[in-house]
């Protein structure tokens, strides 16, 4: 039997657990001295599909000035509204659990859940995430968009590796099933 694809969260956070400021800024992240691209290119080779919420998609497109950054990847954007697909993106307005279960059964590489906070919360609460690769920046921003929202869920993790990229620390966990 073939191996089922994995949903992997690959994301950076501040030391106090935020993925962005309350103004959706990542400026704090780019002030930290890393090493190369901090493992991003290496990770990107392991996935052929990216998932994100509509708010994150809009932010990415604004930052990239309309140039879609995930070329040669299948991209699904979850939205509460019905939106026409583009050449690069399929917009999804259906049950996340059923959609994701079906996606994991398809042939392919791993699936990257890019963000943001609301989608991450749903994926974690529904136990859809198989691995977490968290890159921690030595920065405290005080308030913002938390990586882990308060909620009625619990995940048991097992640490499988750590790496450093100059000032960043990468923590790699698998979710115990």
C-alpha positions in Angstrom: 0.0 0.0 0.0 1.3 3.5 -0.8 2.2 5.9 1.9 -0.5 8.5 2.5 0.6 12.1 2.1 1.2 14.2 5.2 -0.1 17.6 6.1 2.9 19.6 7.4 2.8 23.0 9.1 6.0 24.9 8.3 6.0 28.3 9.9 8.0 30.9 11.8 6.9 32.3 15.1 8.2 34.8 17.7 9.5 33.4 20.9 6.2 34.4 22.6 4.2 32.4 20.0 3.0 34.9 17.4 3.0 34.4 13.7 2.4 38.1 12.9 1.7 41.4 14.6 -1.9 42.5 15.1 -1.4 44.6 12.0 -0.4 41.4 10.0 3.2 42.6 9.8 6.2 40.2 9.6 8.8 42.9 9.8 10.0 41.5 13.1 10.9 38.3 11.4 13.2 39.9 8.8 15.2 41.7 11.4 16.6 38.4 12.7 19.8 37.2 11.2 19.3 33.8 9.7 21.3 31.5 7.6 20.6 31.2 3.9 16.8 30.8 3.5 16.6 29.0 6.9 15.6 25.7 5.3 12.8 27.0 3.2 14.0 25.8 -0.2 14.8 22.4 1.3 11.3 22.1 2.8 9.7 23.4 -0.4 11.1 20.4 -2.3 9.2 18.0 -0.1 5.7 19.4 -1.0 3.7 19.7 -4.1 0.6 21.2 -2.6 0.0 24.3 -0.5 -3.1 25.2 1.6 -4.0 28.5 3.1 -6.9 30.7 4.1 -8.2 33.6 2.0 -6.8 36.2 4.3 -3.3 34.8 4.1 -3.7 34.5 0.3 -4.7 38.1 0.0 -1.7 39.1 2.2 0.7 37.0 0.2 -0.5 38.5 -3.1 -0.2 42.0 -1.7 3.3 41.4 -0.5 4.3 39.7 -3.8 2.6 42.5 -5.8 0.2 40.1 -7.5 2.9 37.6 -8.5 1.9 34.2 -7.2 4.9 32.8 -5.2 4.1 29.1 -5.3 4.6 28.3 -8.9 4.6 24.6 -9.9 2.6 23.7 -6.7 -1.1 22.9 -6.4 -2.6 25.6 -4.3 -6.0 25.5 -2.5 -7.3 28.6 -0.7 -10.1 28.1 1.8 -12.7 30.8 1.7 -16.1 31.3 3.2 -17.2 32.8 -0.1 -17.5 31.2 -3.5 -14.7 32.6 -5.6 -13.7 31.8 -9.2 -10.5 29.9 -9.5 -7.4 31.4 -11.1 -4.7 29.8 -13.2 -2.6 29.2 -10.0 -5.3 28.8 -7.3 -8.3 26.7 -6.6 -10.7 28.3 -4.1 -12.3 25.8 -1.7 -15.7 26.4 0.0 -16.4 23.0 1.4 -15.9 21.0 4.6 -12.2 21.2 5.4 -12.0 17.7 7.0 -13.6 15.9 4.0 -11.6 18.0 1.5 -8.3 17.3 3.3 -9.0 13.6 3.8 -9.5 13.2 0.1 -6.5 15.3 -0.8 -4.2 13.2 1.4 -5.3 10.0 -0.4 -4.2 11.4 -3.8 -0.7 10.6 -5.2 1.9 13.2 -4.5 4.3 14.8 -2.1 3.5 16.2 1.2 1.0 19.1 1.7 2.1 22.4 3.3 -0.4 24.3 5.4 0.9 27.9 5.1 -1.6 29.6 7.4 -3.1 31.7 8.7 -4.4 31.6 12.2 -8.0 30.6 11.6 -7.2 27.8 9.2 -4.4 26.6 11.4 -6.8 26.4 14.4 -9.3 24.4 12.4 -6.6 22.0 11.1 -5.1 21.5 14.6 -8.5 21.1 16.3 -9.6 18.5 13.7 -6.3 16.7 14.1 -5.5 17.0 10.4 -1.8 18.0 10.9 0.8 15.2 10.8 4.0 17.2 11.4 4.9 20.7 12.7 8.1 22.4 11.7 8.3 25.6 13.8 11.1 28.1 13.3 11.4 30.2 16.4 12.8 33.8 16.1 14.5 35.3 19.1 12.0 38.1 19.2 9.2 39.0 21.6 6.4 41.0 20.0 4.0 41.1 22.9 0.8 40.7 21.0 -0.5 39.7 17.6 -1.8 36.7 15.7 -1.0 33.6 17.9 0.2 30.4 16.3 -2.0 28.4 18.6 -5.4 29.8 19.4 -7.2 29.1 22.6 -9.6 26.2 22.1 -10.9 22.8 23.1 -8.2 20.6 21.5 -5.0 18.9 22.4 -2.2 17.4 20.4 0.5 15.1 21.6 3.8 15.6 19.8 7.1 13.9 19.5 10.2 15.9 18.9 12.1 14.3 15.9 14.7 17.0 15.3 16.2 20.4 15.9 18.4 22.7 13.8 19.7 26.2 14.1 20.0 28.7 11.3 22.2 31.4 13.0 19.7 33.1 15.4 16.7 30.9 14.4 15.9 27.5 16.0 13.8 25.0 14.1 11.8 22.4 16.0 10.4 19.4 14.1 7.6 17.5 15.6 5.4 14.6 14.5 1.8 14.4 15.9 1.2 11.2 17.8 -1.9 9.5 16.5 
